[in-house]
């Protein structure tokens, strides 16, 4: 049975507080975002999360409704050529949003999918719903509040990690990305900041995707939890994270944030490892400032 979903993104003032969402029905949708991002990043993340959310149903075709020609062309036309050129465009410049595109490329393995362009803000029910959820997420980040992430997809599990399947190289004119005037941004930084914010209050199935098998959480009192242990309220309640610094070298990233825990200033550090195209959180530690 084909799964039909709309995917959309939103960025206030583009770039600015950003949101993304995919929508099937009111019982099956998901949204998220970042304190700072672009509209195209939101559109791409909506598609990426949809593939991840349905990874436990690889035999079910995906029919994706999207109002972004940029995203459709990235996924269906340009990525094979970009990969062959070392993820560079026809003019030799680096591809924008490359980290997300690499993760989408990995998520496409052994999946059957079809994109359909729909005109945005034209009364298409699924597209309007996805747009509304994405805009609500970006507005939440603008207001410093956690977004409503939605119910997700039923029985979501960790996607099977597998090698890339052969692709057909298709040369296409790189029109949209040549015209794309977004500033070059640290895509991995934006992605991981979103993951860190999303993990607080995430459901079990979503946490299973983002947490490494050997994940450990060090609380403010020094106690250590693993991914299977019950974590304290302080570790699961939504937090407003203020990005302080990011250090990314290859497949290893350390993210530092400032936050407030029950009126006390604190510092949170996150160690992320990228494995077969998927970033997974290895260690998170929160320390009260003295």
N, C-alpha and C positions, 0 to 999 in steps of 0.2 A: 504494500500500500504506500502510495506516494505521500510524503510529508510536505505540505505546502506552508511556507512561512514568509513573512515580510521581514526585512532587515533594514535598519535605518540608523543614522547618526545625527548628532546635533552638537554645535559648538557656539556658545554665546560670544559674539564679537569676533569669532574665528580668526586667530586662535583665542581661546579663553576656556572657561569652565565647559567641559565636554561630556556628552553622554552617548550611549549606544543602546540599542534594543533589538531583539528579534521577537516576533509575535506570531503565534498560531491561533490561540483563542485565549479567553480570560483565565483559563485554568492552566495554560501552557505558554509562558512567555518569560523573558529574562531581560534585565537591564543592568547597566553599570556605567562607569565613567571615570573621569580624572579631574583633579582641580584645574589642570591646564592641558589642552590638546586642540586638535583641529577637527573640522567636520569630516575630512577624509579618514582620519584615524578612527573616528567613531563609526563610520560606515564599515571600515575594514574589520574592526573589532566585533561588530554585530555578526558579520559573516563567520569570523573565526569561532566565536563562542557558539554559534548555531551548529557548526560542524562538530565541535567538541561535545555539545550537549546531546547529540544524536549518534555519537561514535559507537554506542552499544547496539545500534541498529544498522550495521553496515549494508545490509541487503535492501534497506528501504531507500528508494530514490528520494532525493531532496529537490524540491521545486522552490527556488528562492526568488521572491519578488523584491526588486531593488530599484530605487529611483536614481542611483548614482551610476552614470556611464563610466566614470573613473574606476569604480570598483569592479564592475562587470568586465571591462576591458583588461584590467590588471589580471584578474583571475582566469579569464577565458582566452585571452589573446597574447598578452605581453610577457607573462611570467616565464614561459619556456625560453624565449629569446634573451630575457634578462639573465636567467640562470646561466645560459651558455656564455654570456659576456661577463660573468662574474658579478652579477647583479648590478650592472651598469646599463644606462640607457643608450640609445643609438648615438647620442652626441658625446658619449664617454663620461657623462656626469653620473654620480651615484644615484641609484633609485631611492626615492623618498619612501619612508615608512617600511624600510627593508626588513626590519625584524618581524613585523606583523606579517608581511608577505611571505617570509620564509616559514612562519608557523602555519599560515594558511596552506602553503604548498605541501607541508608535511601532513596536514589534516585531510588533504584530498585523496591520499593514497587509498586505493580500493573502494572509493566512494563513487556512486552514481549521482550526478547532480545536473541541474539545468537552471540557468538564470533567466529571468524575464524582467525586462525593463518596464517600469510603470511610471507614469508621470506623477511627480510629487504634488501634494496639496490639491489633488484633483478628485477627491471623494472616494478613492479606493479604500475599502474598509480596513483591510489588513495593513496597508501602507500607512493609513492615518493613525491606526492604533500603535504601530511601531514608532512612528514619528512622535506621538504624544508621550510614550514611555521614555524615549530617548531625551526629549526636551525636558521632561520632569526630572530625569537624572542630572542633566547639566544644570538645571535650576537649583537642584539640591546642593550640588557642589558650589555653586555661586553663593548660596546662603550658608555654607559651612555645615550642612547637615548630611547624614548618610542617605543615599538614594534608596528607594524601594526596589530591591533587586528582583522581585517577582517569585513565582513558584518554581520556575525552571521547567525542565523536561522530566517526566516520570521515569524512575528507575535509571537515572543517569549514573554511569560508572566510569572508571578510568579508561580512556581510550587505549586500545592496544598499540604498543610502540612497534613500528615496523619500518623497514627500509623503503626508500622511495622507489616507486615503480617507474618504468621507462616512460618518457614523454615524447611527444612529437614536437619538433622545433618548428615554430611558425613565425615567419618574419612579418611584422605588422608595423605600420607607421605609428610612431610614439606620440601621437597628437596630444592627447589629454595631459600626459605628464610633462610634455614640453611647455604646454600652456599653463600648467599648474604653478602658481606663484607663491605657494606656501613656503615659509622659511624652513630651512633645513633644521630639523629638531632632533634631539637625542631620542630616537624611537624606543630603544630598549628602556631608557629611563622613564619615559612616559608610561610604557606598558607595565613596568614593574611597580611604579607608584600606584597605578590602578589596581594591580593585584594585591598589594599590601593593604590598601584601603578596603578592598572587596572582601578580604579574608575575615575581617571582623564582622561577625554576624552571618557568615556564609553557611549554607546548609551542608550537611555531611557529604553529599555527592559532589558538590563543587569543591569543597576542601580536599577531597580525595584526588581531584585532578591537579591541584596546585601544590600540595604538600609532598615532599620527598618521602620515600619509605622510611628513611632514618631521621625524619624531622624531629627536632626537639624545641621546646619552648621553655625559656628561662624567665620566670616571673620576677616581679620586683622584690619578692622576699627570698629569692635565690632558689626556690623550688623548681624542679625540672619535670616537664611532662613530655611524653612522646605523642605521636599522631593518634594513637589508639586510646590514650588516657583521657579522662574527663578533665577539662581545663576550667580554671576559675572564671567567675564572671568578668574579672578585669581583663581576661585574655580574649573574650568572645564578644563583649559589648562593643557597639560601634564607637569608633574613635575618630576624632578629627586630627589627621596627621599633617604636620607642617614640614615639608621637605627641607632638610638641612644640607645634605650632600649625597652624591652618588659616585661610586667608583666601579666601572665596568671594564673588565679585561677579558676579551674572548667570551668564554662560557661561564665566567664567574662574576657575580655582581654583589656589591655591598651597598645597601641603602640605609641612610641615617635620617631619622625624623625627630622632631620635638613634638611633645604632646602634653596633655594635662590629664592626670589620673586623680580623681576625687580631690581636686583643688591643688595638687602638688605637681610641679613641673617635672617632666621625665624625658629620657632619651630612649628611643627604640632603634635597634639595629637589626637588619634582615640580611641573611646570607642566601643568595639565590644561585642555583646551578642549572645550566641549560643542558638537557639530555635529549638527543634525537629531536631537536627543534622545539622542545617544550621546557619553559622555565619552571623549576620546582623549588619551593622554599625548603632549605636545609636547616636553618637555625634562625630563631627570632628571640631577641633578648631585650628586656625593658628594665631600665635602671632609673631610680629616682635621683634627681639632681640634688646635690648638697649645697 
